[in-house]
Amino acid sequence: MCRVKDRLAGGYQGNCWSASTGEYSISAGYHWLQAPHPHVLWYHDVWDSWVIPKQAFIGWLIHRNALNTRSKLCKLGLSTTASCVLCETGEETHDHLFWDCVYSSKIIAGLELLLQLKLTGHSTSYSKLQKRVCRVVKMAAWYAIWMERNSASLEFAICRPEKLTQRIQHQVHGRLVEKLSNCTIPSDCSWLSKINIICSFCT
């Protein structure tokens, strides 16, 4: 068996990583062994600590076009149709399902109305908190849309967009109440109050 120490003996001396500039930790050595990862603009949108992990995972798959949409399954010969199960008016690709689908668009529009903010194309006038809440809501919406899509594929029944929007709103409300701890900016406090989220620091 070839050990890492033997493989990289030139940079390993005295049971530690070494180089002319100093020593490296095991963590640094591990990261050095990994292939470089290109920077992606959506990283912080997905892997925000306020986003529920399972929702972040689905968001990650969406950005990587890695979900098994009907379009992909059809090309693999695993589906007899590529039409969107939620609206039946377009090919079920990632772009269609989460951006162009009539059903999904109603949910996003409903959530934007509740937030009084756009979930995409954030304005430079949005506060840091507002941008973060938008990330939480968008990941929650995408997750709910994907789960509803799966449910509709199996059960041939679709929840009304208004009802699913309310379900997302309730879940997000609970998550934000859990995470909010130090809102002291008056404009943020006023906005939270308008969208019916009361922070103890705002009262």
C-alpha positions as CSV (number, residue, x, y, z in Angstrom):
1,M,0.0,0.0,0.0
2,C,1.4,3.4,-0.9
3,R,1.1,5.8,1.9
4,V,0.7,9.6,1.4
5,K,3.9,10.1,3.3
6,D,5.8,7.9,0.9
7,R,4.1,9.3,-2.1
8,L,5.0,12.9,-1.2
9,A,8.3,12.2,0.6
10,G,9.9,15.2,-0.8
11,G,7.6,17.5,1.2
12,Y,7.3,15.3,4.3
13,Q,10.1,15.4,6.9
14,G,10.2,14.5,10.6
15,N,6.5,13.4,10.7
16,C,5.2,16.8,9.5
17,W,4.7,18.6,6.3
18,S,7.6,21.0,5.6
19,A,8.8,23.5,3.0
20,S,11.1,26.4,2.8
21,T,8.3,28.8,4.0
22,G,7.3,26.8,7.0
23,E,5.2,23.8,8.1
24,Y,1.8,22.7,7.0
25,S,-1.0,21.1,9.0
26,I,-2.7,17.8,8.1
27,S,-5.7,19.9,7.0
28,A,-3.5,21.9,4.6
29,G,-2.0,18.7,3.2
30,Y,-5.4,17.3,2.7
31,H,-6.6,20.4,0.8
32,W,-3.4,20.4,-1.2
33,L,-4.2,16.8,-2.4
34,Q,-7.6,17.8,-3.6
35,A,-8.3,19.1,-7.1
36,P,-8.8,22.9,-7.3
37,H,-12.5,23.9,-7.2
38,P,-13.5,26.8,-9.4
39,H,-15.2,29.7,-7.7
40,V,-19.0,29.8,-8.5
41,L,-21.2,32.9,-8.0
42,W,-24.0,30.9,-6.4
43,Y,-22.0,29.3,-3.7
44,H,-23.1,31.6,-0.9
45,D,-26.7,31.5,-2.1
46,V,-26.8,27.8,-1.5
47,W,-24.5,27.1,1.4
48,D,-25.8,29.8,3.7
49,S,-25.9,28.5,7.3
50,W,-29.5,29.8,7.6
51,V,-30.6,27.5,4.8
52,I,-31.9,24.1,5.9
53,P,-29.3,21.6,4.8
54,K,-31.6,19.3,2.8
55,Q,-32.9,22.4,0.9
56,A,-29.3,23.6,0.3
57,F,-28.5,20.2,-1.1
58,I,-31.4,20.4,-3.6
59,G,-30.3,23.9,-4.5
60,W,-26.8,22.7,-5.2
61,L,-28.1,19.9,-7.5
62,I,-30.3,22.5,-9.3
63,H,-27.3,24.8,-10.0
64,R,-25.3,21.8,-11.3
65,N,-28.3,20.7,-13.5
66,A,-28.0,17.3,-11.7
67,L,-31.7,16.5,-10.9
68,N,-33.4,13.8,-12.8
69,T,-35.9,15.9,-14.7
70,R,-38.2,14.4,-17.2
71,S,-36.1,15.9,-20.0
72,K,-33.0,14.1,-18.7
73,L,-34.9,10.8,-18.1
74,C,-36.5,10.9,-21.5
75,K,-33.1,11.3,-23.2
76,L,-31.9,8.2,-21.2
77,G,-34.9,6.3,-22.3
78,L,-36.3,6.1,-18.7
79,S,-39.4,8.3,-19.4
80,T,-42.0,8.3,-22.2
81,T,-42.5,12.0,-22.0
82,A,-40.4,15.1,-21.3
83,S,-43.3,17.4,-20.5
84,C,-43.4,19.2,-17.2
85,V,-45.6,17.3,-14.7
86,L,-46.6,20.5,-12.9
87,C,-47.9,22.6,-15.9
88,E,-47.7,20.2,-18.9
89,T,-46.9,23.2,-21.1
90,G,-43.2,22.9,-21.6
91,E,-40.2,20.5,-21.5
92,E,-39.2,19.7,-17.9
93,T,-35.7,21.0,-17.8
94,H,-34.1,22.7,-14.8
95,D,-34.6,26.1,-16.3
96,H,-38.2,25.4,-17.0
97,L,-39.1,23.7,-13.8
98,F,-37.6,26.4,-11.5
99,W,-37.9,29.5,-13.6
100,D,-40.4,29.3,-16.5
101,C,-43.1,26.9,-15.3
102,V,-46.4,28.6,-14.8
103,Y,-47.0,26.6,-11.5
104,S,-43.6,27.5,-10.1
105,S,-43.8,31.1,-11.2
106,K,-47.0,31.5,-9.2
107,I,-45.3,30.3,-6.1
108,I,-42.3,32.5,-6.6
109,A,-44.6,35.5,-7.3
110,G,-46.6,34.8,-4.1
111,L,-43.5,34.6,-2.0
112,E,-42.1,37.8,-3.5
113,L,-45.4,39.5,-2.6
114,L,-45.2,38.4,1.0
115,L,-41.5,39.5,1.3
116,Q,-42.0,42.7,-0.7
117,L,-38.7,41.8,-2.4
118,K,-37.5,40.0,-5.5
119,L,-35.9,36.6,-4.9
120,T,-33.5,37.0,-7.9
121,G,-31.6,40.0,-9.2
122,H,-31.2,41.5,-5.8
123,S,-31.3,45.3,-5.7
124,T,-28.2,47.0,-4.4
125,S,-30.6,48.7,-1.9
126,Y,-31.4,45.4,-0.2
127,S,-29.8,45.1,3.3
128,K,-27.6,42.2,4.2
129,L,-30.5,40.7,6.2
130,Q,-32.9,41.0,3.3
131,K,-30.5,39.3,0.9
132,R,-30.0,36.5,3.4
133,V,-33.8,36.0,3.8
134,C,-34.1,35.9,0.1
135,R,-31.6,33.1,0.0
136,V,-33.5,31.1,2.6
137,V,-36.8,31.6,0.9
138,K,-35.5,30.7,-2.6
139,M,-33.9,27.5,-1.4
140,A,-37.1,26.6,0.5
141,A,-39.2,27.3,-2.6
142,W,-37.0,25.3,-4.9
143,Y,-37.1,22.3,-2.5
144,A,-40.9,22.5,-2.1
145,I,-41.3,22.7,-5.9
146,W,-39.1,19.6,-6.5
147,M,-40.9,17.7,-3.8
148,E,-44.2,18.6,-5.2
149,R,-43.0,17.6,-8.7
150,N,-42.0,14.2,-7.3
151,S,-45.3,13.8,-5.5
152,A,-47.2,14.7,-8.6
153,S,-45.3,12.1,-10.7
154,L,-46.2,9.4,-8.3
155,E,-49.7,10.3,-7.1
156,F,-51.0,12.3,-10.1
157,A,-52.2,15.0,-7.8
158,I,-50.9,18.6,-7.4
159,C,-51.2,20.9,-4.5
160,R,-52.7,24.3,-5.3
161,P,-49.9,26.9,-5.7
162,E,-51.5,29.1,-3.0
163,K,-51.5,26.3,-0.5
164,L,-47.9,25.3,-1.3
165,T,-46.9,29.0,-0.9
166,Q,-48.5,29.1,2.5
167,R,-46.6,25.9,3.5
168,I,-43.3,27.4,2.4
169,Q,-44.1,30.7,4.2
170,H,-44.9,28.8,7.5
171,Q,-41.6,26.8,7.3
172,V,-39.5,29.9,6.5
173,H,-41.1,31.9,9.3
174,G,-40.1,29.2,11.8
175,R,-36.6,29.1,10.4
176,L,-36.1,32.9,10.6
177,V,-37.5,33.1,14.1
178,E,-35.0,30.4,15.1
179,K,-32.0,32.2,13.4
180,L,-32.7,35.9,14.1
181,S,-30.8,37.0,17.2
182,N,-29.5,40.5,16.8
183,C,-31.5,42.6,14.5
184,T,-30.8,46.1,15.6
185,I,-31.1,48.1,12.3
186,P,-34.4,50.0,12.4
187,S,-35.1,49.6,8.7
188,D,-34.7,45.8,9.0
189,C,-36.9,45.7,12.1
190,S,-39.6,47.7,10.2
191,W,-39.4,45.3,7.2
192,L,-39.6,42.2,9.5
193,S,-42.6,43.6,11.1
194,K,-44.3,44.2,7.8
195,I,-43.8,40.6,6.7
196,N,-45.1,39.4,10.1
197,I,-41.8,38.3,11.6
198,I,-41.3,39.8,15.0
199,C,-37.7,39.7,16.4
200,S,-37.2,40.1,20.1
201,F,-34.5,42.6,19.5
202,C,-37.0,44.8,17.5
203,T,-39.5,45.1,20.3
